Amino acid sequence: MDKDVYEGLKPGEARSSGPSVQDILDRDGDNPPSHLREQSYRFLGNEDMDPSRYTSREFAQAELDHMWTKVWQMACREEEIPEPGDHIVYDIGEWSFIVVRTAEDEFRAYYNACLHRGTQLRPSNSQGNVPQFRCPFHGFTWNLDGTLKEIPCDWDFPHIDKDNFDLPQVRLGRWGGFVFINMDDDAEPLEDYLGVLPDHFTTWPLEDRFMSANVRRTLPCNWKVAQEAFIESFHVVETHSQALPMTGDANTQYDIWGDNISRLYTLQGVPSPHVESPMTEQEMADVLMAGVGATKRDGEFKLAEGETARSVNKDILVKEMKDRFGADVSKLTTTELVDPIEYFLFPNFLPWFNFGLPLVYRFRPLGSDPDWCIMDVMLLHPIPDNGPRPEPAPLRVLGPDEPFTDAPELDQISPIFEQDVSNMPLVQKGMKTLARKKGITLGNYQEIRVRHMHQTLDKYITAGT
């Protein structure tokens, strides 16, 4: 956008040159769902932010005390615990919880601590199947439904009311095949907290997906530094420059709804506004097809009249989903199949609406240390229209020095993650240096999701203090 054009605009009104998301949807011409036609941006200010939000132990503790104890957070997928007795331990900060399937369609979540002397009933970050929860220290035992089963030497505990010595539960909610927990007994229901998400995912139901990859890695940075690397496309021009010929990075659409929801809507098969000499549609189609292993169709691959790189990419993805997973997705529109559309549910859950790379991210602090975090990555591919549900991929845990390329199940996204991860320790160290001179400066539009997230975070901390 020329200087004489954007100088007359109000803050937040400036946009990159090149076609917008909505322009390309018009060109596609296949009438996507109305929520993909919606634009929901608002200017939230342009003040600098204090870098200590990422580096201070005091701020990290304030997050734990006043935010993490109040929000709905994704604990696991239902498919990770398919049978009664199957359970998974979810840790956040200083706390640990057991999420267990107690019956075919019943789940509960308990504080992971024995009511005798506080011993963890199940090890942190573990999962498995048990008929009961038995303390490994003295043997106090509870049934799967949380009721007391056994007190060793119960003659020494006449003061315990056995009918009121159940394991304390933490609130539990379910959506899209995910299980969420909330430590706040007075929090709004999960159904309300989810806002527009259930409506927006109607044509891409997450419960009809299975985990084809499940990878966890510890990273040497604050959880917000890691998360923010994935909620804007501004960094593509420098960090992922190889993607510019076919990715509409600077003309990504950003949307926010309420306090909890935001969206990044990036175009695939569209050249970046940063590219001075864009590829032809044929050249772009060749590159996109090579990315899914389909460089030829009926002989030498050539675009027919009226076809675009995007429309052919859609056709290839429809065929791939049918051949690879037995799922018919032919009724979906071009943008639903081709474009990376990433949603964010505060504070740390990021599901993608996308078939090419059906990603889900989760970020959380590692204990109370502001310099370390945990990143979880899932791939959720469609279950077959007929036949059994595939088994979910087992969890693969990577250390801070083990690259994502050590997880081949992540397919072609692994090298991209490594480009992102390379920036993170530099950001964490640089924040501490920057704090001596100034604050963090954000773009009005491309980094609106970052500001939106921090403003929601501040509401929790302010309310708590």
C-alpha positions as CSV (number, residue, x, y, z in Angstrom):
1,M,0.0,0.0,0.0
2,D,1.5,3.3,-1.1
3,K,2.4,5.9,1.6
4,D,0.0,8.5,0.3
5,V,-2.8,6.0,0.7
6,Y,-2.2,4.7,4.2
7,E,-1.2,8.1,5.8
8,G,-4.9,9.1,5.7
9,L,-6.1,6.0,7.4
10,K,-7.1,5.5,11.1
11,P,-4.9,3.2,13.2
12,G,-5.7,-0.4,12.3
13,E,-7.2,0.4,8.9
14,A,-4.0,-0.2,6.8
15,R,-3.8,-3.4,4.8
16,S,-1.1,-5.0,2.6
17,S,-1.4,-4.7,-1.1
18,G,-2.6,-7.6,-3.2
19,P,-5.9,-9.4,-3.2
20,S,-7.6,-10.0,0.2
21,V,-8.8,-13.3,1.5
22,Q,-12.3,-12.3,0.5
23,D,-11.2,-11.3,-3.0
24,I,-9.8,-14.8,-3.5
25,L,-12.9,-16.5,-2.2
26,D,-14.9,-14.5,-4.8
27,R,-12.5,-15.8,-7.5
28,D,-12.9,-19.4,-6.2
29,G,-16.6,-19.0,-6.8
30,D,-17.8,-22.0,-4.7
31,N,-19.7,-20.3,-1.9
32,P,-17.9,-21.2,1.4
33,P,-19.8,-21.1,4.7
34,S,-20.8,-17.7,6.0
35,H,-18.4,-17.7,8.9
36,L,-15.5,-17.8,6.4
37,R,-17.0,-14.6,4.8
38,E,-17.1,-12.9,8.2
39,Q,-14.5,-10.2,9.0
40,S,-14.2,-9.3,12.7
41,Y,-11.2,-7.1,13.3
42,R,-11.1,-4.2,15.8
43,F,-8.3,-1.8,16.8
44,L,-7.1,-2.6,20.3
45,G,-4.5,0.2,20.8
46,N,-0.8,0.5,19.9
47,E,0.9,0.9,23.2
48,D,4.2,-0.9,23.9
49,M,4.1,-4.0,26.2
50,D,6.5,-4.6,29.1
51,P,9.0,-7.4,28.2
52,S,9.0,-8.6,31.8
53,R,5.7,-10.3,31.0
54,Y,7.8,-13.0,29.4
55,T,10.8,-13.1,31.7
56,S,9.6,-12.2,35.3
57,R,9.1,-15.0,37.8
58,E,6.6,-12.7,39.6
59,F,4.5,-12.3,36.4
60,A,4.7,-16.1,35.7
61,Q,3.4,-16.7,39.3
62,A,0.6,-14.2,38.7
63,E,-0.5,-16.1,35.6
64,L,-0.6,-19.3,37.6
65,D,-2.5,-17.8,40.5
66,H,-5.0,-15.7,38.7
67,M,-5.3,-17.0,35.1
68,W,-4.5,-20.7,34.8
69,T,-6.8,-21.5,37.8
70,K,-9.7,-19.7,36.1
71,V,-9.7,-20.8,32.5
72,W,-10.9,-23.8,30.4
73,Q,-7.8,-25.7,29.1
74,M,-7.6,-28.7,26.9
75,A,-6.3,-31.7,28.8
76,C,-6.4,-34.6,26.3
77,R,-8.3,-36.2,23.4
78,E,-11.1,-38.6,24.3
79,E,-9.5,-41.2,21.9
80,E,-6.4,-41.2,24.2
81,I,-8.4,-42.9,26.9
82,P,-10.8,-45.2,25.0
83,E,-11.7,-47.7,27.7
84,P,-13.0,-47.5,31.3
85,G,-10.0,-47.2,33.6
86,D,-7.9,-45.5,30.8
87,H,-6.5,-42.2,32.2
88,I,-4.1,-39.5,31.4
89,V,-2.3,-37.1,33.8
90,Y,-2.4,-33.4,32.8
91,D,0.0,-31.1,34.6
92,I,-0.2,-27.3,34.5
93,G,2.2,-25.2,36.5
94,E,2.2,-26.5,40.1
95,W,-0.9,-28.7,39.7
96,S,-1.6,-32.2,38.5
97,F,-4.9,-33.8,37.4
98,I,-6.1,-37.3,36.5
99,V,-8.5,-37.4,33.6
100,V,-10.2,-40.8,33.4
101,R,-12.9,-42.5,31.4
102,T,-15.2,-44.1,34.0
103,A,-17.7,-45.6,31.6
104,E,-18.3,-45.9,27.8
105,D,-19.3,-42.2,27.5
106,E,-18.4,-40.8,31.0
107,F,-15.3,-38.9,32.0
108,R,-14.2,-37.4,35.3
109,A,-11.1,-35.4,36.3
110,Y,-9.6,-35.5,39.8
111,Y,-6.9,-33.6,41.6
112,N,-3.9,-35.9,41.5
113,A,-3.2,-36.2,45.2
114,C,-3.9,-38.7,47.9
115,L,-6.2,-37.3,50.6
116,H,-4.0,-38.9,53.3
117,R,-0.6,-37.2,52.9
118,G,-0.8,-35.7,49.4
119,T,1.2,-38.3,47.4
120,Q,0.5,-38.2,43.7
121,L,-1.8,-41.1,42.8
122,R,-0.4,-41.3,39.3
123,P,2.9,-40.0,38.0
124,S,3.0,-36.7,36.2
125,N,2.7,-36.8,32.4
126,S,1.7,-40.5,32.5
127,Q,-1.2,-42.5,31.1
128,G,-2.5,-46.0,31.3
129,N,-5.3,-48.2,32.6
130,V,-6.1,-49.0,36.2
131,P,-9.1,-50.6,37.9
132,Q,-8.7,-48.1,40.8
133,F,-6.5,-45.3,42.1
134,R,-4.2,-46.6,44.8
135,C,-1.7,-44.5,46.6
136,P,1.9,-45.9,46.1
137,F,2.9,-44.6,49.6
138,H,0.4,-46.1,52.1
139,G,-2.2,-47.8,49.9
140,F,-5.3,-45.5,50.3
141,T,-7.5,-46.6,47.4
142,W,-10.4,-45.0,45.5
143,N,-12.7,-46.4,42.8
144,L,-12.7,-44.9,39.3
145,D,-15.8,-42.9,40.3
146,G,-13.8,-41.2,43.0
147,T,-15.5,-42.9,46.0
148,L,-13.3,-44.3,48.8
149,K,-12.6,-48.0,48.5
150,E,-10.0,-48.8,51.1
151,I,-8.1,-47.3,54.1
152,P,-5.3,-49.6,55.3
153,C,-5.4,-49.9,59.1
154,D,-8.7,-48.1,59.1
155,W,-9.0,-48.6,62.9
156,D,-6.5,-45.8,63.1
157,F,-8.7,-43.3,61.2
158,P,-12.0,-43.3,63.1
159,H,-12.2,-39.5,62.4
160,I,-12.6,-40.1,58.6
161,D,-16.2,-40.0,57.3
162,K,-15.8,-42.6,54.6
163,D,-19.0,-41.5,52.8
164,N,-17.4,-38.0,52.4
165,F,-13.8,-38.9,51.5
166,D,-14.2,-38.9,47.8
167,L,-11.4,-37.7,45.5
168,P,-12.0,-34.0,44.8
169,Q,-13.1,-33.4,41.2
170,V,-12.1,-30.6,38.9
171,R,-14.7,-29.3,36.4
172,L,-14.7,-31.1,33.1
173,G,-16.2,-30.3,29.7
174,R,-16.0,-31.9,26.3
175,W,-16.1,-30.5,22.7
176,G,-14.9,-31.8,19.4
177,G,-13.4,-35.0,20.8
178,F,-11.3,-33.0,23.4
179,V,-11.6,-33.0,27.1
180,F,-11.2,-29.7,28.9
181,I,-10.8,-28.9,32.6
182,N,-11.3,-25.8,34.7
183,M,-10.1,-25.3,38.3
184,D,-12.7,-22.6,38.9
185,D,-15.9,-24.0,40.3
186,D,-17.7,-20.7,39.4
187,A,-16.4,-20.4,35.8
188,E,-18.8,-20.1,32.9
189,P,-19.8,-23.4,31.2
190,L,-17.4,-24.6,28.5
191,E,-20.3,-24.2,26.0
192,D,-20.3,-20.5,26.6
193,Y,-16.5,-20.2,26.8
194,L,-16.1,-21.7,23.3
195,G,-18.0,-18.8,21.7
196,V,-18.2,-19.1,17.9
197,L,-16.0,-22.3,17.7
198,P,-18.8,-24.9,17.6
199,D,-20.6,-23.0,14.8
200,H,-17.5,-22.4,12.8
201,F,-16.4,-26.1,13.0
202,T,-19.7,-27.5,11.8
203,T,-18.3,-28.6,8.5
204,W,-15.0,-29.8,10.0
205,P,-16.1,-31.7,13.1
206,L,-13.0,-32.4,15.3
207,E,-14.7,-35.3,16.9
208,D,-14.6,-37.1,13.5
209,R,-10.9,-36.9,13.4
210,F,-8.2,-39.2,14.8
211,M,-4.7,-38.3,16.0
212,S,-2.2,-39.4,13.3
213,A,0.6,-37.6,15.2
214,N,1.0,-36.6,18.8
215,V,4.3,-34.9,19.6
216,R,5.5,-33.0,22.7
217,R,8.6,-31.0,23.1
218,T,10.1,-28.8,25.8
219,L,11.4,-25.4,24.6
220,P,13.8,-22.9,26.1
221,C,11.4,-19.9,26.2
222,N,8.3,-18.5,27.8
223,W,5.1,-20.3,26.8
224,K,3.8,-17.0,25.3
225,V,6.9,-16.6,23.1
226,A,6.4,-20.1,21.7
227,Q,2.7,-19.6,21.2
228,E,3.0,-16.2,19.5
229,A,5.3,-17.7,16.9
230,F,2.3,-19.5,15.5
231,I,-0.5,-16.9,15.7
232,E,0.6,-14.4,13.1
233,S,1.9,-14.7,9.5
234,F,4.0,-11.6,9.7
235,H,7.1,-13.7,10.3
236,V,6.7,-15.8,7.1
237,V,8.6,-13.2,5.0
238,E,11.8,-13.7,7.0
239,T,11.5,-17.1,8.8
240,H,9.7,-19.1,6.1
241,S,10.7,-17.2,2.9
242,Q,10.6,-20.4,0.9
243,A,6.8,-20.3,1.2
244,L,6.4,-16.8,-0.2
245,P,5.8,-17.8,-3.9
246,M,2.6,-19.7,-2.9
247,T,1.5,-18.1,0.4
248,G,-0.5,-15.0,0.9
249,D,1.3,-14.0,4.1
250,A,1.0,-10.2,4.4
251,N,-2.6,-10.3,3.2
252,T,-3.7,-12.8,5.8
253,Q,-7.0,-11.9,7.4
254,Y,-7.1,-11.6,11.2
255,D,-10.4,-11.8,13.3
256,I,-11.2,-11.6,17.0
257,W,-14.4,-12.5,18.8
258,G,-15.0,-11.5,22.4
259,D,-12.2,-12.1,24.8
260,N,-11.4,-15.8,24.1
261,I,-11.5,-16.4,20.3
262,S,-9.3,-15.2,17.4
263,R,-8.5,-16.4,13.9
264,L,-5.7,-16.3,11.3
265,Y,-6.9,-16.9,7.8
266,T,-4.0,-17.4,5.3
267,L,-4.3,-18.1,1.6
268,Q,-2.6,-21.0,-0.1
269,G,-1.9,-21.0,-3.8
270,V,-1.7,-17.2,-3.9
271,P,1.7,-15.4,-4.1
272,S,2.8,-13.2,-1.3
273,P,2.6,-9.4,-1.8
274,H,6.4,-9.5,-1.1
275,V,7.1,-11.4,-4.3
276,E,8.0,-9.0,-7.1
277,S,7.7,-11.5,-10.0
278,P,4.9,-14.0,-9.1
279,M,4.8,-17.5,-10.6
280,T,2.2,-18.3,-13.2
281,E,-0.8,-20.4,-12.2
282,Q,0.8,-23.3,-14.0
283,E,4.1,-22.9,-12.1
284,M,2.3,-22.6,-8.8
285,A,0.2,-25.6,-9.5
286,D,3.3,-27.6,-10.3
287,V,4.8,-26.7,-6.9
288,L,1.7,-27.4,-4.9
289,M,1.2,-30.7,-6.6
290,A,4.8,-31.7,-5.9
291,G,4.0,-31.0,-2.2
292,V,1.3,-33.6,-2.2
293,G,3.2,-36.0,-4.4
294,A,0.9,-35.4,-7.5
295,T,3.0,-33.8,-10.2
296,K,1.2,-35.6,-13.1
297,R,-2.4,-36.1,-13.9
298,D,-3.3,-38.1,-17.1
299,G,0.2,-37.7,-18.4
300,E,2.0,-34.4,-18.2
301,F,0.2,-32.1,-15.7
302,K,-1.4,-29.1,-17.4
303,L,-4.0,-26.8,-16.1
304,A,-7.2,-26.9,-18.1
305,E,-9.1,-23.8,-19.1
306,G,-10.7,-22.2,-16.0
307,E,-8.6,-24.1,-13.5
308,T,-6.3,-22.5,-11.0
309,A,-3.6,-23.8,-8.8
310,R,-6.1,-23.6,-5.9
311,S,-8.9,-25.5,-7.6
312,V,-6.6,-28.3,-8.7
313,N,-5.0,-28.5,-5.3
314,K,-8.5,-28.9,-3.9
315,D,-9.2,-31.8,-6.3
316,I,-6.0,-33.6,-5.3
317,L,-6.8,-33.2,-1.6
318,V,-10.3,-34.7,-2.1
319,K,-8.7,-37.7,-3.8
320,E,-6.0,-38.0,-1.2
321,M,-8.5,-37.9,1.7
322,K,-10.5,-40.7,0.0
323,D,-7.5,-42.8,-0.9
324,R,-5.5,-42.4,2.3
325,F,-8.3,-42.2,4.9
326,G,-11.5,-43.4,3.2
327,A,-13.2,-40.1,3.8
328,D,-15.3,-38.3,1.3
329,V,-14.7,-34.5,1.6
330,S,-15.9,-33.6,-1.9
331,K,-18.7,-31.4,-0.7
332,L,-16.3,-29.0,1.0
333,T,-15.3,-25.8,-0.8
334,T,-11.8,-24.8,-2.0
335,T,-10.9,-22.7,1.0
336,E,-12.0,-25.3,3.5
337,L,-9.7,-27.8,2.0
338,V,-6.7,-25.7,0.8
339,D,-6.2,-22.7,3.1
340,P,-4.6,-22.7,6.6
341,I,-7.2,-21.3,8.9
342,E,-6.1,-21.3,12.5
343,Y,-8.4,-20.6,15.5
344,F,-7.3,-19.7,19.0
345,L,-9.1,-20.4,22.2
346,F,-7.6,-18.5,25.1
347,P,-5.3,-19.2,26.8
348,N,-3.4,-21.9,24.8
349,F,-5.5,-24.1,22.5
350,L,-5.1,-23.7,18.7
351,P,-7.1,-25.9,16.3
352,W,-6.6,-25.5,12.6
353,F,-9.5,-25.8,10.1
354,N,-7.5,-27.4,7.3
355,F,-7.1,-30.8,5.5
356,G,-3.7,-30.4,4.1
357,L,-2.1,-29.8,7.5
358,P,-4.8,-30.5,10.1
359,L,-2.9,-29.2,13.1
360,V,-3.7,-28.6,16.7
361,Y,-1.3,-26.8,19.1
362,R,-1.2,-26.4,22.9
363,F,1.3,-24.4,24.8
364,R,1.8,-24.2,28.6
365,P,4.5,-23.2,31.1
366,L,6.9,-25.9,32.4
367,G,6.3,-25.6,36.1
368,S,6.6,-22.0,37.3
369,D,9.8,-21.3,35.3
370,P,9.2,-18.3,32.9
371,D,12.1,-19.4,30.6
372,W,10.8,-22.9,29.7
373,C,7.6,-24.2,28.2
374,I,5.9,-27.3,26.7
375,M,4.6,-27.4,23.2
376,D,2.2,-30.1,22.1
377,V,1.4,-30.8,18.4
378,M,-1.3,-33.0,17.0
379,L,-2.3,-33.9,13.5
380,L,-6.0,-34.7,13.2
381,H,-7.0,-36.5,10.0
382,P,-10.5,-37.6,9.1
383,I,-11.8,-41.0,10.2
384,P,-13.1,-43.3,7.5
385,D,-16.7,-43.0,6.4
386,N,-16.9,-46.7,6.8
387,G,-14.9,-49.1,8.9
388,P,-13.2,-48.9,12.2
389,R,-11.7,-45.8,13.7
390,P,-7.9,-45.8,13.4
391,E,-5.9,-46.1,16.6
392,P,-4.5,-42.7,17.7
393,A,-0.7,-42.2,17.4
394,P,1.2,-42.7,20.6
395,L,2.7,-39.7,22.4
396,R,6.3,-38.9,21.3
397,V,8.2,-36.8,23.7
398,L,11.2,-34.8,22.5
399,G,13.7,-33.0,24.6
400,P,14.8,-29.4,24.0
401,D,17.7,-30.6,21.8
402,E,15.7,-33.1,19.8
403,P,14.4,-31.6,16.6
404,F,10.9,-32.0,15.3
405,T,12.4,-33.8,12.3
406,D,12.9,-36.8,14.8
407,A,9.1,-37.2,14.6
408,P,8.5,-38.4,11.0
409,E,4.7,-38.7,11.7
410,L,4.6,-34.9,11.5
411,D,5.4,-35.2,7.8
412,Q,6.4,-32.1,5.8
413,I,5.7,-29.7,8.7
414,S,8.7,-30.7,10.7
415,P,11.3,-28.5,8.9
416,I,8.9,-25.5,9.2
417,F,8.7,-26.0,13.0
418,E,12.5,-26.1,13.2
419,Q,12.6,-22.7,11.5
420,D,10.1,-21.4,14.1
421,V,11.9,-22.9,17.1
422,S,15.3,-21.4,16.0
423,N,13.9,-18.0,16.8
424,M,12.5,-18.8,20.3
425,P,15.7,-18.7,22.5
426,L,16.7,-15.5,20.7
427,V,13.4,-13.9,21.5
428,Q,13.6,-15.0,25.2
429,K,17.1,-13.7,25.6
430,G,16.4,-10.5,23.7
431,M,13.4,-9.7,25.8
432,K,15.7,-9.4,28.9
433,T,18.0,-7.1,27.0
434,L,15.1,-5.0,25.5
435,A,13.6,-4.4,29.0
436,R,16.5,-2.1,29.9
437,K,15.5,0.4,27.1
438,K,11.9,0.1,25.9
439,G,8.9,-2.1,25.5
440,I,7.6,-4.5,22.9
441,T,6.1,-2.8,19.8
442,L,3.3,-4.6,17.9
443,G,1.8,-4.1,14.5
444,N,-1.8,-2.8,14.5
445,Y,-3.2,-5.5,12.2
446,Q,-0.9,-8.4,11.7
447,E,-0.1,-8.8,15.4
448,I,-3.6,-8.1,16.7
449,R,-4.0,-11.7,18.0
450,V,-0.9,-11.2,20.2
451,R,-2.3,-8.0,21.7
452,H,-5.8,-9.5,22.0
453,M,-4.3,-12.5,24.0
454,H,-2.4,-10.2,26.3
455,Q,-5.4,-8.0,27.0
456,T,-7.5,-11.0,28.0
457,L,-4.6,-12.3,30.2
458,D,-4.5,-8.9,31.9
459,K,-8.2,-9.1,32.7
460,Y,-7.7,-12.3,34.7
461,I,-4.6,-11.0,36.5
462,T,-6.3,-7.6,37.3
463,A,-9.5,-9.4,38.6
464,G,-7.3,-11.7,40.7
465,T,-5.2,-9.0,42.3
